Amino acid sequence: MRRIAGLLVVPLLLLSASACGSDDKGSDSSSTQNGVPAITKGAEFGQKPTLAKGEGDPPKELKVEVIKEGDGAELKKGDAAEVNYLGQEYDESKPFDNSFDRGQPFSLTLGAGGVIKGWDSGLQGQKVGSRVELVIPPDQGYGPQGQGEIKGNATLVFVVDIVKGTSIPASAKGTEVAQDSTDLPKVGTNTDGKAPEVTMPKDTDPPKKLVSNYVLESDGAVVKGTDSVVVNYVALLWEGGKKFDSTYQRGKTETFALDQMAIKGLKNGLAGKKAGSRVLLVLPPDQAFGDQEQQGIPKNSTLVFAVDILAVM
């Protein structure tokens, strides 16, 4: 089964050295206490920080320094979070990446394996509104292989502002909406956190326009086209009903920034729907991948998604 998530969005710079680096050369000063490099400028929450170069041998264990403690809820495994961050190698004075310059927080789900281990471990238990500094040894970072311009066996230093945190339910819930059309797939209404069954219609041509129908309609906030949403989904080809992706099989949700979606049908189909709902989406080719084959998905394919909109970030 192919993971489609990487094709659904405009590629993000997910903690990669190829990300938008800063032109700020940082500080030539070196100030390190207990293995934690000092913040030399922009120390307040929300300010883009400047980090000193680390002194001496880097720590061998993960270090978490709370620079400012927020007054929000503590993050726990499975929560979705939005953070701003700046990342730098311990023995360097120039950042390799930061989200402050992009003007948009980075979204992640704690414990879902979407970020390096040091982030998953270091951010759990921290409060929303906090600024923390993480010093991450190689075995909890990118290891001996490195990443992009990040050296192999590099110790990484991140300053992270926890902007938002949201607990994620196991399933969409709400009022069942009649699925009367015999020309469309039928989606299961179970709310046990397991994948809903999708039953495809027989001997029926796919719709030529985008379909976005409630299966379970919640009373949550209406999703805007600028929101990030945390979802579980099952994805199938209309032709033959072959399943080509499922977050349920991977055992972790996905977070999509709708204004960065490369597939128009997903943005258009989820915007305007209510958080907490389950939605059937049928994407004709012009709302999906068009005449381009993608990871074995044939060109001009109509795609079917059963999506649980678990939370809006």
N, C-alpha and C positions, 0 to 999 in steps of 0.2 A: 504494500500500500504506500502510495506516495503522499508525502506531506505537502499540502497545497499552500500552507500559510505563507511561505516565502514568496509565493506568486501573487498573493492577494493584496499586498501593499507595495507601495513604492519602497525600495530597500532602505531600511533605517540603518543608522550607524550604531549598531548595538555593541557598545563597549569595545569598539574596534579601533586599532591604531590608524586605520584609514579614514577615521571620522574627521569631522571638521575640527582641526586643531586650532589653538589660539595663536595669534601673532604676538601675544605678550610673552616676552622671553623669561618672565618670572624674575626672581630675585637671585642675586649672586650670593646672598648671605646664606649661611648654613646654621640652622638652629634646630636641634632635635632633643626631645626629652622622652626618656623611656622608649626610644625607638619610634617616636611619632614626630615627623617633621612639623615645624611650626607653620601656621598660617601667618604670612607676613603682611598681607593686605586683604581687605574685603572680608573681615572676620565675621560680620553679622549675617544672620540667616537671610537668604535672598540676594546677597551680594556675591558677585563673582570673586572667588578667592584667588590669592597667589600663594603658592607653597614654596617653602624653602627646600633646598636639596637635603636629602638625608645624610646624616653623619655616621661614620663607623659602619659596623656590620648590621645589616637589617635584622629585625626580629624573626625568629623561626616559627613563631606562632601568630595566629591572627590577633591583631590588636584593634580594639574598638574604643575610641575616645569620644565621649559626648561633649561637644563644644558648647552646645546650647540645648537644653532639654525642653521639648515642647509640652503642651498641655492637652494634646489629643490622645486618642486611643492607642494602645500598644499594638504594633503590628505582629501578626502571628502567621504561621504557615498556612498558605492557601489564600491569604489576603491579597487583593490587588492594591498596588501603590503607584503613585506618581512622584518622581523625584527629579531634582536638578543635581548635577554632579560635575566635578572636575577630576580628571585622572592624570596621574604622573608616575613615572618610574621612580623608585626610591633614590636611585643614584643619578637622577637627571634633574635639571632645573627648569625644563620646559614641559608643559602639559602635552599629552598625546591626544586628549579629547576633552570636550566639555559641552554640556547642554545649555549653559547660560547664554552663549553666543547665538544658539539657534532659537532662543526665545520660546521653547516648548519643552515641558518636562518629559522625561522618559518614563514609559509605563512598563510595569513588570508584575508578575504574580509570584509571591514568595514561595520558595520550595518547589516550583514547577520546573526547575532546571533550565530556564530561559536565560539565566545570567551565570556568571562564575560563582563557584561555591562560596567564596569569601563574602560576596554580596548577600546570598541567601542566608548565611549564618550570621553575618554581622548586623543585618537590618532587623532580624526577628527580635522582638522584645523592645524595639525602639519606638518612641512615641511620635505620632504625627505632629509636625511643627518643630521637630528636632533637627539640629545640624550635628552630624557625626563625622568623624574621620576614621577611615578604615585603612589599616596597613595589612596587606594581604600577601602572605608568602606564596611562592610559586605553586605549591601543591594545591592551593585553593584559588589560584589564578589561572594562568595559561600554561603552566608547567614548562617542561624543557622545549616544547615546540614553539613557544611564543605565539604572537598573533600580529600579523602585519609587520609594522615597524617596532613592535614591542619585542625586546630580546627574549630569547629562551631563558628560563629560570629567573625571570625578573620578579622582584618584589614590587608590588603596586601600591600606590597611595591614592585614596579617593576622599574627597570632601563631598558629602552627600547631604542635601537638604530634603527632608521628607515632607513633601507638599500636601499629599493626600493619601488616605488609606481607606479601603472599603472591604468589608467582609463579603465573601462570595457564597451565595446559597448553592446547594447541590443541584438544584433543578429550577427551571421555570415553573411558575404556578399561576393560576388564574382561572377565569371562566372558560369552559370549553366552547369553542365556536364551531358551528356546524360546517362540515366539509361535504357539501352537497354535490359539487361538480364531479361527474364521472370522468371528466377529461383531465383531471389533475391528480397528482399523487396524494395519498392519504398518509397522514403523520400520526403516530401514536401519541397518546395523551398521558402517559405515565409520568409521575413526579417523584420517582425513587432515585433519581440521579443517574440512572442507566440510560443508554442510548435509546431514543424512540425508534420504533420500527417505521420504515417508509415503504409503502406499498405502491408500486408504479401502476398506472393504468395500462390496459392491454390494447394493442392495435390502435393507438391514438397518436396523432401528430402532435408535436410539441407546440405550445403557444408561441406566437410571434412577438408578443410584448411581455415585458417584465411582469411576473406575478409576485405579489407580496401580501400574503394572507395570514391572519392570526389563526393559530391552532389553539393556544391558550392565551387569553388576553388578561393581562395584569392591570393594576391601577397605578403602576409606577410612573416615573417622570418620562416625558416624551423625549426620545433620542433626537438630538440635533445633528446636522451634518458636520459640525465641528467637534463633536464629542469623541472620546475614546470609549469603546465598549468591551466588556469582558464576556466572552461567549464560549459555549460548547456547541459543536455542530457535527452533523453527518452530511457528507457530500457524495452525490451520485451522478452518473451520466444518465441522461434521459434514454439514450439508445441502449437498451439491454439492462438498464437499472443497475449497472455495475457501481459498487461503492469504490471511490478512489481516495477518500480521506475521512478520518474521524478523530476528533479530539478525545472522544471517549476511549478509543483503543490506545491512545498515547497516555491517557491518564492525567491530562492536564489541560487547563483552559488556554485560550488564546486571547490576547488583547489587541484590538484593532483601532487605530486612529482613523476615523472615517474620512477625514479630509486628505489622507494620504493613500487611500485605497486605489489600487491600480485597476481593479475590476469594478466597473461602474454599477453593475447590478447589485452588488453587496452594499455599497454606500447608499444607492437610491432605494434599495429594498428595506434597509434597516432604519434609515432616517425617517422620523415621523411615527415609528412604532414605540411602544411603551416598554420601559425596563421591567424585567421580570417575566416577560412574555415569551412564548414559543411561536416561531414564525416559519411558514413555508415560503421559500423563495424558488422561483423557476426563472433562470436566466437564459434568454435567447442568446445566440452567438454574439450579437452586437453589444450585449451587456456583459459578456464574459471575455473569452480569449479571441473571438472573431475567427479569422482564417489562419491563425497561428497555432501550430501544435505546441503543447506545453507539458513536459514531463509525461509523455505518453497519452495525454488527453488529446483526442483527435481534433483536427481543425473543424471549425463550424459546429462545435458541440453545444448542445443545450445542457445546462447544469442545473441540478436540483440540490437545494440545501434545506435541511431542517435545523433551525438555529434557536438556541436558548439564549436570550439576551439577559445574562445573569446580573450585570451591573453596568452603570454608567460612571465613568471616571470624570 
